[in-house]
């Protein structure tokens, strides 16, 4: 288990579904909803199930043991 990987975003915010694709945590957009339904995605340590959740720089998203921080 490593630390938190940083993912750079161009704008001030991004939707959770977009981030999961950008960070390579899902292969295609259609994988996002089933992943969220499994209950393994967290934002700031709290369970998240909304693919449209707005994220901002500094947020930490976890999928299982993997974590990414928006920068």
N, CA, C and O atoms as a Tinker XYZ file with bonds, in Angstrom:
   284  protein
     1  N      0.842000   -1.188000    0.000000    73     2
     2  CA     0.000000    0.000000    0.000000    64     1     3
     3  C      0.883000    1.246000    0.000000    63     2     4     5
     4  O      1.735000    1.432000    0.869000    81     3
     5  N      0.655000    2.076000   -0.987000    73     3     6
     6  CA     1.423000    3.301000   -1.074000    64     5     7
     7  C      0.684000    4.443000   -0.414000    63     6     8     9
     8  O     -0.273000    4.248000    0.334000    81     7
     9  N      1.154000    5.637000   -0.711000    73     7    10
    10  CA     0.513000    6.816000   -0.163000    64     9    11
    11  C     -0.633000    7.264000   -1.047000    63    10    12    13
    12  O     -1.302000    6.453000   -1.687000    81    11
    13  N     -0.845000    8.552000   -1.070000    73    11    14
    14  CA    -1.909000    9.132000   -1.874000    64    13    15
    15  C     -1.296000    9.642000   -3.172000    63    14    16    17
    16  O     -0.338000   10.414000   -3.158000    81    15
    17  N     -1.854000    9.205000   -4.285000    73    15    18
    18  CA    -1.382000    9.644000   -5.598000    64    17    19
    19  C     -2.083000   10.956000   -5.953000    63    18    20    21
    20  O     -3.285000   11.096000   -5.728000    81    19
    21  N     -1.345000   11.906000   -6.501000    73    19    22
    22  CA    -1.939000   13.190000   -6.860000    64    21    23
    23  C     -2.389000   13.171000   -8.313000    63    22    24    25
    24  O     -1.686000   12.675000   -9.193000    81    23
    25  N     -3.578000   13.723000   -8.547000    73    23    26
    26  CA    -4.132000   13.831000   -9.888000    64    25    27
    27  C     -4.409000   15.305000  -10.146000    63    26    28    29
    28  O     -5.172000   15.944000   -9.421000    81    27
    29  N     -3.786000   15.828000  -11.178000    73    27    30
    30  CA    -3.937000   17.250000  -11.491000    64    29    31
    31  C     -5.185000   17.476000  -12.324000    63    30    32    33
    32  O     -5.438000   16.766000  -13.297000    81    31
    33  N     -5.968000   18.486000  -11.924000    73    31    34
    34  CA    -7.135000   18.869000  -12.716000    64    33    35
    35  C     -6.943000   20.304000  -13.195000    63    34    36    37
    36  O     -6.298000   21.119000  -12.536000    81    35
    37  N     -7.517000   20.587000  -14.352000    73    35    38
    38  CA    -7.333000   21.885000  -14.989000    64    37    39
    39  C     -8.212000   22.956000  -14.356000    63    38    40    41
    40  O     -7.773000   24.084000  -14.132000    81    39
    41  N     -9.450000   22.590000  -14.073000    73    39    42
    42  CA   -10.402000   23.559000  -13.536000    64    41    43
    43  C    -10.417000   23.504000  -12.009000    63    42    44    45
    44  O     -9.646000   22.764000  -11.397000    81    43
    45  N    -11.305000   24.296000  -11.402000    73    43    46
    46  CA   -11.415000   24.306000   -9.947000    64    45    47
    47  C    -12.077000   23.048000   -9.412000    63    46    48    49
    48  O    -11.820000   22.643000   -8.279000    81    47
    49  N    -12.937000   22.424000  -10.228000    73    47    50
    50  CA   -13.660000   21.253000   -9.759000    64    49    51
    51  C    -13.847000   20.229000  -10.864000    63    50    52    53
    52  O    -13.573000   20.494000  -12.035000    81    51
    53  N    -14.322000   19.050000  -10.466000    73    51    54
    54  CA   -14.558000   17.953000  -11.393000    64    53    55
    55  C    -15.592000   17.040000  -10.752000    63    54    56    57
    56  O    -15.680000   16.959000   -9.527000    81    55
    57  N    -16.371000   16.355000  -11.575000    73    55    58
    58  CA   -17.337000   15.398000  -11.030000    64    57    59
    59  C    -16.632000   14.088000  -10.702000    63    58    60    61
    60  O    -15.622000   13.741000  -11.313000    81    59
    61  N    -17.180000   13.367000   -9.729000    73    59    62
    62  CA   -16.577000   12.122000   -9.270000    64    61    63
    63  C    -16.408000   11.129000  -10.415000    63    62    64    65
    64  O    -15.346000   10.523000  -10.553000    81    63
    65  N    -17.431000   10.957000  -11.227000    73    63    66
    66  CA   -17.342000   10.021000  -12.344000    64    65    67
    67  C    -16.210000   10.368000  -13.291000    63    66    68    69
    68  O    -15.500000    9.481000  -13.765000    81    67
    69  N    -16.037000   11.652000  -13.572000    73    67    70
    70  CA   -14.953000   12.103000  -14.452000    64    69    71
    71  C    -13.592000   11.833000  -13.826000    63    70    72    73
    72  O    -12.660000   11.412000  -14.511000    81    71
    73  N    -13.479000   12.074000  -12.534000    73    71    74
    74  CA   -12.207000   11.846000  -11.852000    64    73    75
    75  C    -11.828000   10.367000  -11.872000    63    74    76    77
    76  O    -10.669000   10.025000  -12.108000    81    75
    77  N    -12.790000    9.500000  -11.628000    73    75    78
    78  CA   -12.493000    8.068000  -11.620000    64    77    79
    79  C    -11.911000    7.625000  -12.958000    63    78    80    81
    80  O    -11.011000    6.787000  -12.995000    81    79
    81  N    -12.425000    8.187000  -14.065000    73    79    82
    82  CA   -11.872000    7.872000  -15.387000    64    81    83
    83  C    -10.498000    8.506000  -15.560000    63    82    84    85
    84  O     -9.560000    7.847000  -16.008000    81    83
    85  N    -10.376000    9.785000  -15.206000    73    83    86
    86  CA    -9.115000   10.508000  -15.363000    64    85    87
    87  C     -7.979000    9.840000  -14.595000    63    86    88    89
    88  O     -6.854000    9.756000  -15.087000    81    87
    89  N     -8.276000    9.369000  -13.397000    73    87    90
    90  CA    -7.260000    8.760000  -12.538000    64    89    91
    91  C     -7.001000    7.299000  -12.891000    63    90    92    93
    92  O     -6.131000    6.661000  -12.298000    81    91
    93  N     -7.754000    6.769000  -13.854000    73    91    94
    94  CA    -7.561000    5.379000  -14.256000    64    93    95
    95  C     -8.122000    4.378000  -13.267000    63    94    96    97
    96  O     -7.724000    3.213000  -13.272000    81    95
    97  N     -9.041000    4.817000  -12.418000    73    95    98
    98  CA    -9.643000    3.919000  -11.435000    64    97    99
    99  C    -10.775000    3.097000  -12.051000    63    98   100   101
   100  O    -11.174000    2.073000  -11.497000    81    99
   101  N    -11.291000    3.548000  -13.197000    73    99   102
   102  CA   -12.215000    2.767000  -14.018000    64   101   103
   103  C    -11.720000    2.874000  -15.459000    63   102   104   105
   104  O    -11.083000    3.860000  -15.832000    81   103
   105  N    -12.015000    1.861000  -16.259000    73   103   106
   106  CA   -11.573000    1.865000  -17.653000    64   105   107
   107  C    -12.467000    2.730000  -18.530000    63   106   108   109
   108  O    -11.981000    3.501000  -19.358000    81   107
   109  N    -13.774000    2.597000  -18.343000    73   107   110
   110  CA   -14.733000    3.349000  -19.159000    64   109   111
   111  C    -15.813000    3.918000  -18.258000    63   110   112   113
   112  O    -16.026000    3.442000  -17.143000    81   111
   113  N    -16.489000    4.939000  -18.753000    73   111   114
   114  CA   -17.515000    5.613000  -17.964000    64   113   115
   115  C    -18.616000    4.693000  -17.475000    63   114   116   117
   116  O    -19.171000    4.905000  -16.397000    81   115
   117  N    -18.939000    3.665000  -18.263000    73   115   118
   118  CA   -20.010000    2.751000  -17.857000    64   117   119
   119  C    -19.631000    1.923000  -16.633000    63   118   120   121
   120  O    -20.498000    1.291000  -16.030000    81   119
   121  N    -18.349000    1.914000  -16.254000    73   119   122
   122  CA   -17.906000    1.184000  -15.061000    64   121   123
   123  C    -18.148000    1.974000  -13.770000    63   122   124   125
   124  O    -18.073000    1.406000  -12.680000    81   123
   125  N    -18.437000    3.279000  -13.881000    73   123   126
   126  CA   -18.524000    4.135000  -12.695000    64   125   127
   127  C    -19.685000    3.744000  -11.792000    63   126   128   129
   128  O    -19.493000    3.515000  -10.598000    81   127
   129  N    -20.900000    3.666000  -12.358000    73   127   130
   130  CA   -22.080000    3.391000  -11.513000    64   129   131
   131  C    -21.964000    2.049000  -10.795000    63   130   132   133
   132  O    -22.196000    1.998000   -9.587000    81   131
   133  N    -21.612000    0.950000  -11.488000    73   131   134
   134  CA   -21.471000   -0.321000  -10.752000    64   133   135
   135  C    -20.423000   -0.238000   -9.639000    63   134   136   137
   136  O    -20.611000   -0.825000   -8.574000    81   135
   137  N    -19.323000    0.484000   -9.873000    73   135   138
   138  CA   -18.295000    0.636000   -8.846000    64   137   139
   139  C    -18.870000    1.367000   -7.636000    63   138   140   141
   140  O    -18.659000    0.947000   -6.498000    81   139
   141  N    -19.596000    2.460000   -7.876000    73   139   142
   142  CA   -20.190000    3.228000   -6.780000    64   141   143
   143  C    -21.190000    2.387000   -5.995000    63   142   144   145
   144  O    -21.307000    2.529000   -4.778000    81   143
   145  N    -21.905000    1.518000   -6.688000    73   143   146
   146  CA   -22.913000    0.690000   -6.025000    64   145   147
   147  C    -22.296000   -0.379000   -5.116000    63   146   148   149
   148  O    -22.978000   -0.921000   -4.247000    81   147
   149  N    -21.005000   -0.684000   -5.315000    73   147   150
   150  CA   -20.365000   -1.695000   -4.472000    64   149   151
   151  C    -19.992000   -1.149000   -3.095000    63   150   152   153
   152  O    -19.669000   -1.919000   -2.189000    81   151
   153  N    -20.033000    0.179000   -2.932000    73   151   154
   154  CA   -19.751000    0.770000   -1.627000    64   153   155
   155  C    -18.279000    0.833000   -1.273000    63   154   156   157
   156  O    -17.925000    0.785000   -0.095000    81   155
   157  N    -17.412000    0.940000   -2.275000    73   155   158
   158  CA   -15.971000    1.005000   -2.003000    64   157   159
   159  C    -15.377000    2.384000   -2.281000    63   158   160   161
   160  O    -14.181000    2.593000   -2.079000    81   159
   161  N    -16.208000    3.335000   -2.747000    73   159   162
   162  CA   -15.702000    4.664000   -3.102000    64   161   163
   163  C    -15.954000    5.627000   -1.949000    63   162   164   165
   164  O    -17.071000    5.734000   -1.444000    81   163
   165  N    -14.897000    6.323000   -1.544000    73   163   166
   166  CA   -15.032000    7.324000   -0.485000    64   165   167
   167  C    -14.513000    8.671000   -0.970000    63   166   168   169
   168  O    -13.639000    8.745000   -1.834000    81   167
   169  N    -15.065000    9.726000   -0.399000    73   167   170
   170  CA   -14.567000   11.086000   -0.611000    64   169   171
   171  C    -14.328000   11.658000    0.776000    63   170   172   173
   172  O    -15.260000   11.786000    1.570000    81   171
   173  N    -13.092000   11.997000    1.062000    73   171   174
   174  CA   -12.755000   12.505000    2.385000    64   173   175
   175  C    -13.028000   11.485000    3.490000    63   174   176   177
   176  O    -13.337000   11.856000    4.622000    81   175
   177  N    -12.912000   10.199000    3.152000    73   175   178
   178  CA   -13.113000    9.152000    4.137000    64   177   179
   179  C    -14.565000    8.737000    4.343000    63   178   180   181
   180  O    -14.854000    7.850000    5.146000    81   179
   181  N    -15.484000    9.383000    3.613000    73   179   182
   182  CA   -16.913000    9.066000    3.756000    64   181   183
   183  C    -17.426000    8.399000    2.487000    63   182   184   185
   184  O    -17.073000    8.801000    1.379000    81   183
   185  N    -18.259000    7.381000    2.656000    73   183   186
   186  CA   -18.833000    6.647000    1.533000    64   185   187
   187  C    -19.543000    7.599000    0.583000    63   186   188   189
   188  O    -20.273000    8.490000    1.017000    81   187
   189  N    -19.327000    7.409000   -0.712000    73   187   190
   190  CA   -19.979000    8.253000   -1.720000    64   189   191
   191  C    -20.559000    7.369000   -2.808000    63   190   192   193
   192  O    -19.889000    6.462000   -3.303000    81   191
   193  N    -21.810000    7.634000   -3.183000    73   191   194
   194  CA   -22.479000    6.834000   -4.216000    64   193   195
   195  C    -22.970000    7.680000   -5.383000    63   194   196   197
   196  O    -23.555000    7.140000   -6.322000    81   195
   197  N    -22.748000    8.989000   -5.352000    73   195   198
   198  CA   -23.240000    9.880000   -6.419000    64   197   199
   199  C    -22.131000   10.139000   -7.430000    63   198   200   201
   200  O    -21.121000   10.757000   -7.094000    81   199
   201  N    -22.307000    9.675000   -8.662000    73   199   202
   202  CA   -21.277000    9.873000   -9.678000    64   201   203
   203  C    -21.122000   11.347000  -10.036000    63   202   204   205
   204  O    -20.059000   11.762000  -10.498000    81   203
   205  N    -22.171000   12.143000   -9.828000    73   203   206
   206  CA   -22.124000   13.568000  -10.154000    64   205   207
   207  C    -21.612000   14.440000   -9.017000    63   206   208   209
   208  O    -21.613000   15.666000   -9.131000    81   207
   209  N    -21.177000   13.828000   -7.928000    73   207   210
   210  CA   -20.647000   14.588000   -6.779000    64   209   211
   211  C    -19.545000   15.525000   -7.250000    63   210   212   213
   212  O    -18.593000   15.094000   -7.901000    81   211
   213  N    -19.671000   16.803000   -6.923000    73   211   214
   214  CA   -18.662000   17.792000   -7.301000    64   213   215
   215  C    -17.472000   17.707000   -6.343000    63   214   216   217
   216  O    -17.636000   17.742000   -5.124000    81   215
   217  N    -16.298000   17.598000   -6.906000    73   215   218
   218  CA   -15.068000   17.548000   -6.125000    64   217   219
   219  C    -14.276000   18.813000   -6.376000    63   218   220   221
   220  O    -14.427000   19.453000   -7.417000    81   219
   221  N    -13.433000   19.175000   -5.426000    73   219   222
   222  CA   -12.578000   20.348000   -5.589000    64   221   223
   223  C    -11.144000   19.976000   -5.233000    63   222   224   225
   224  O    -10.887000   18.931000   -4.635000    81   223
   225  N    -10.228000   20.841000   -5.607000    73   223   226
   226  CA    -8.821000   20.580000   -5.307000    64   225   227
   227  C     -8.645000   20.362000   -3.810000    63   226   228   229
   228  O     -9.215000   21.084000   -2.993000    81   227
   229  N     -7.854000   19.363000   -3.468000    73   227   230
   230  CA    -7.629000   19.020000   -2.069000    64   229   231
   231  C     -8.443000   17.816000   -1.617000    63   230   232   233
   232  O     -8.088000   17.161000   -0.637000    81   231
   233  N     -9.544000   17.515000   -2.328000    73   231   234
   234  CA   -10.349000   16.345000   -1.969000    64   233   235
   235  C     -9.549000   15.069000   -2.189000    63   234   236   237
   236  O     -8.760000   14.975000   -3.129000    81   235
   237  N     -9.758000   14.091000   -1.316000    73   235   238
   238  CA    -9.116000   12.777000   -1.443000    64   237   239
   239  C    -10.208000   11.752000   -1.714000    63   238   240   241
   240  O    -11.161000   11.610000   -0.947000    81   239
   241  N    -10.042000   11.040000   -2.830000    73   239   242
   242  CA   -10.997000   10.017000   -3.236000    64   241   243
   243  C    -10.325000    8.663000   -3.072000    63   242   244   245
   244  O     -9.197000    8.457000   -3.521000    81   243
   245  N    -11.023000    7.751000   -2.431000    73   243   246
   246  CA   -10.494000    6.407000   -2.236000    64   245   247
   247  C    -11.348000    5.380000   -2.949000    63   246   248   249
   248  O    -12.575000    5.477000   -2.973000    81   247
   249  N    -10.681000    4.393000   -3.531000    73   247   250
   250  CA   -11.355000    3.232000   -4.111000    64   249   251
   251  C    -10.620000    2.026000   -3.555000    63   250   252   253
   252  O     -9.525000    1.685000   -4.004000    81   251
   253  N    -11.236000    1.387000   -2.573000    73   251   254
   254  CA   -10.546000    0.307000   -1.883000    64   253   255
   255  C     -9.307000    0.867000   -1.196000    63   254   256   257
   256  O     -9.401000    1.820000   -0.422000    81   255
   257  N     -8.138000    0.275000   -1.478000    73   255   258
   258  CA    -6.886000    0.722000   -0.859000    64   257   259
   259  C     -6.215000    1.859000   -1.618000    63   258   260   261
   260  O     -5.257000    2.452000   -1.122000    81   259
   261  N     -6.706000    2.172000   -2.813000    73   259   262
   262  CA    -6.077000    3.212000   -3.634000    64   261   263
   263  C     -6.699000    4.560000   -3.335000    63   262   264   265
   264  O     -7.920000    4.688000   -3.241000    81   263
   265  N     -5.833000    5.581000   -3.182000    73   263   266
   266  CA    -6.322000    6.933000   -2.893000    64   265   267
   267  C     -5.680000    7.944000   -3.839000    63   266   268   269
   268  O     -4.496000    7.852000   -4.163000    81   267
   269  N     -6.490000    8.910000   -4.274000    73   267   270
   270  CA    -5.983000    9.991000   -5.116000    64   269   271
   271  C     -6.431000   11.323000   -4.531000    63   270   272   273
   272  O     -7.534000   11.444000   -3.999000    81   271
   273  N     -5.548000   12.330000   -4.639000    73   271   274
   274  CA    -5.861000   13.693000   -4.170000    64   273   275
   275  C     -5.871000   14.610000   -5.384000    63   274   276   277
   276  O     -4.986000   14.543000   -6.237000    81   275
   277  N     -6.875000   15.458000   -5.446000    73   275   278
   278  CA    -6.964000   16.432000   -6.529000    64   277   279
   279  C     -6.014000   17.589000   -6.249000    63   278   280   281
   280  O     -5.994000   18.136000   -5.146000    81   279
   281  N     -5.241000   17.949000   -7.241000    73   279   282
   282  CA    -4.348000   19.107000   -7.119000    64   281   283
   283  C     -4.493000   20.002000   -8.326000    63   282   284
   284  O     -3.824000   21.032000   -8.414000    81   283
